[in-house]
Each structure stands twice: as structure tokens, then as C-alpha cells.
Amino acid sequence: MLGMLPKLTQARWACLLFICQASFAHGVVTSVQPIACSQIVADMGPFYRWPKANPGMVAPVNIVWKYPKYQSPLRSSFTGKSIQIDIPADFGEHAGFHLGTSGKPKNTDEEYRLARVELRKPAQAYAGLGQQLSHVMEMVLVHKQHNGKHWANIILPFQVSTSGADMDIINPIVDGTKLPRRIGESGYVMASAVNKMILSPAFENATFNEFWGKAPVAGCNKKDVDVRFFMRTDTLSLGVDTFQQMSTALENAPNQQPVQPAEATWIVGSCSGADPAAPCVPRKAQDMQAKLKNLEQFQTRAITQQRDKKSNS
């Protein structure tokens, strides 16, 4: 039986050689695509400069979120730009959001499921041009549309806080963990019983700037996908020790220049989807025309008062 193995191997090589020769003879050269190009997962996307919120453009829907607490180990790796945390499908199926006006999604509401978490440094501001929102770290929550082909990336900004009353949602994920620091290096976060992932504080009473953009497929440079980007309008807190740990892990990540977001962005409110029967009333847009008219009237009065003072002096 063992003596037949070399002959079988030789036959397989001959068959493979025949296939290759036939392909070249007919002028057909097939290239092997990476698995990532067929099993699509969106990348975390560009390092956007924070947009300036327009109070006159408010979306007629909310981010209706539901992110259960998670306490099992999660695989992490260093991508060269971020610490990537893979989300298992059984958790992702129950974690995410829909865009709607009630706790229970309608058939027409877009639904998104959490697929990946990325921790990264923010973009380095242009010389003489700061960020619209000053922050030191970012978390990108990558979501796949449940009832469609699109993606949604929620970008959360973090600023260092020394107040013990502020909640740091990154610390319970990475505390006590040796984070990967080189490309190809991997490990696990949340490896102990005290570690946990609690994302809900990032959405409570929060607003986001929303716009459409593109992101490459992770691990596949030849494809990109349509992505809704949601950028939180104010910062979350990050502890000093957590910032030091993350800075050390990301010290080999190159600085990135900020990318300008879309000119027109929408303000989107948030609402907990814990109660399916609860209403989620969208925020109201400010009447910018009325505000402009009031400012013009104020300016006219100020000019009149200034002229009266000059004439009486």
C-alpha cells in the first residue's frame, strides 16, 4: 500500500501539469484571489476629520441600538494601523442597531450587525488645522447590513480623563492583556473572568454625524464597499493607564493624515432598543432660517445703537 504513494503523487502532479499546460495553450491564465476578496468584511475605513454638526440637518430616524454585555475571550491582532478584535457570529447576531423610530425594527428599516472592532490612533491634524473634535484614541465598530449588502462603521472618539467618575469602556476589554504590536502578531483580549465588553454607554443620549462613504474590503485591495459612517459628536472618557497601554501597542502604527468627510452630514440621535414596544422619537431640526433672521435683526439693532452713540458723542 505504501509503495503506491509515490505513483499516486506522481499522477497528481502530472494531472496538475496537464491542467496548467491546457490553460496556457488556450491563452487562459487564472489568478488566485485572497479568501478576503470572497468572504467580504469591510475595513475600518478612512481616518476622517471630524465634521461640524449642522443643527438644521437632522435625520428622521434614530440609531436604535442593542449591545448585550459580552465576557468571553476575543481574538485580537495588529493590522499595521489598528488593534483588530474579531466578533464571533453568535454574539454579532444579537449586537448592533437599526435605523428607525421604534424599538422593534420595521421591514423597511436598515438593520446592522456587529462584525469587528478596531482600536486606532486618530489622524494627525494638518499643520495649522486642528480636529473639529480633539481626541487621542478611536474605536471603530464595523457592522454588516443584516437585510442588505451595505456596511456601517461607527467611530467613537476618546479623550483622556483623570476623573474616577467617568466610565472607560476600553479598559475592561484590554486590562491585563498583552496586546499585539507587530504585523502578523495575534493574541486574545478579555481573557480573564473580570474582563467584559460593554458598548451601551457609547450610545446612551448620544448623537452622531452620518454620511455615506467608501471603505476597502479588509485584506482585499481590489474591492471596496458602500459604508454609512456614524461619527459620535462628543468624546468618551479614557483612563490614563488605558491610554498608556494603547499608545504602547500602537507605537508602530504610522501617523495618518485626516480625510475630509462629506460636505453634507446628518445628525442622528440614538435610542435604546431594549424595549421593542418603546417609541424612539427622532430629534427635531433647528429652524435655521428663523435663527438667521434673528441674527440679522440683532445685527441691525447693534449697528443702529453704534450710530446713535457716534452721533451723540
Protein Blocks (a to p, Z undefined) as FASTA:
>chain_A
ZZmmmmmmmmmmmmmmmmmmmmmmnopacddddfklmmccddebjadddddddfklccfb
dcdddddddfbdcddddehjaccddddfklmmmgccdddfbfbdcfklccdddfbdcddd
dddddehiacfbdcfbdcddddddfkbcbdcdddddddddfbfkbccfklmmmgopacdf
behiacdehkbfkbccdfklmmgopacdddddddddehiakbccdddddddfbdcdddfk
lmmmmmmmmmmpccdddddddfbdcddddddfkbmmbccdddddddfklmmmmmmmmmmm
mmmmmmmmmmmZZ
